[in-house]
């Protein structure tokens, strides 16, 4: 499992996790697409924005490996702001390649791109 050194481990001042420390003994948690409902708590929305901003700051528009990024957090974006770049996507692979769909991310989180 690739560890993205320098990537924030969590949203500062909270317990919202962005990375995992070690591989799961039962295998990687699968990445699925989760629906973000409009009535989510403000803290959840801040965690979403913080994670996507960290991804954008760290990777920009480059392809990146899932590695030690938290699958649960990726799931809130997968299929919309974060997409697979491989024809065959293995949702349980730490080496799966992803990228930020910049157009979708700008529509959903315009403040992030205004700051960068």
N, C-alpha and C positions, 0 to 999 in steps of 0.2 A: 504494500500500500504506500503510495507516494504521500509524503507529508508536505503540505504547502507552508514552508517556513515563513514566518512573518505575517501570515493570514490571521486575523483576529479569532480567538477561540470562542468568543461569545460577544453578545451586545454589551458594551460597557455598563456596569452598574446593575446588571440583571443576570438571571439564570438562563437566558435564551442562548442555547448552544449553537455554535457555527461549525465546529470541528469535533472529531472524535480522537481520542488519544491512541487507541489501538484497534486492531482488527477484531471484529466480532467472532467469537469462537464458533458460532453456528453459521458463519458465512455472512457476507454483506447484507445489510437491510435492503430490500428491493426499492427501487425508485419508481413511484407511481405518480400520477397526476391527481392532486387534491384541489378541490374547489375552494377558493377564497370567497366566503360570503361577505356581504356588505355590513352585516351586523357584528363583525369580529371586534374584539376588545381593542382599544387604542394601543395597549402594550403589544399586542400581536402585530398590529399594523406597523409599529415602530421597529419591531424585530424584522419584519419582512423588508422594510426599507433599508434598515441597517445591513442586513445580509446582502441584498442586491447591490448596495453601494460598496460594500467591501469587495464583492466579486468584481464589480466594474473597476474599482481602484487597483485591484491586484492583477486582473487578467485583461481588462479592456475588451476589445473585440476579438481577442485571440481564442483559439480552441484551448480547453483545459481538461485535465484528467480529474475525474471524481475524487480519487485519492481519499484523504481524510476529511473531506467536507461532509457535514452531517446530512445523511439521506433524508431524514425527516424534514429538515429545513428546505432542501432542494425540492422535495415533493410539492411544496406550496407554489412553486414556479414552473415545474416541469411541464413541457408541452405548450407553454406560453412564452414566458420571458427567458427560460432556459430550455434549450433543445439539444437533442442528440445530433452529432455530426456523422454518425456511422449508419450505414444501411441496415445493419443488424445491431440493434441496441440490446445489450444484456443488462437488464435492470439490477442484477446482482453481481456486477463486476466493478471492483475498485479501480480498474484501468479504463472504464468507459469514458469516452471523449464527449465533452459537452461544449456549448458556447452560449453566450447571451444573444438572444434575438433582440438586437438593438431597437428596432422599430417598435416591437411589442413592449419592451421595457420602458422606452420613452413615453409611450401612451399611458402605461399603468403607473409609472413613477417619475413624472417629469421633473420633480425637484432635484433628484439625483443628478440628472444631466445638466441642469441649470447651474449646479455647484461645480461641475467639472468642465 
